[in-house]
Amino acid sequence: MFAPIVILLRNLIGKPEFIQLRGKMIALHSKAITRFCNTIGIDRTQRQNLIRLARDNGKRLGLLA
């Protein structure tokens, strides 16, 4: 779904910069999930499962192309 946009962005900014940007975005998303879990009291195991689910959904949607 998003793979063409991701590939276009990677080609525009270059692969090394893209990998660095993607890493920063993944880290920010993981921190957001952690803050959310801490706010509502979700334990560490469930939080890790949510982060894995986000990763798997990103793969399916083409965000990690």
Phi, psi and omega in degrees: 000305181263356185305316180299322179292317180296316180294319177298315178298317179299320179289327181288317185261350181094147186297314181299318179292323179296315180298319179294315179297316180298318178299318179296318180293320177297318179297317178298319180294319178297320178295321178296318178297318180297315178299317179300313181297319178295324181295318184258002173084031176278136183285171187300318182296314179294324177298315179298323177295322177295320179295318177297320178298318178298317178299313181295320177295321177298321177295314181296324181278350179091012180286341180253026181295000000 
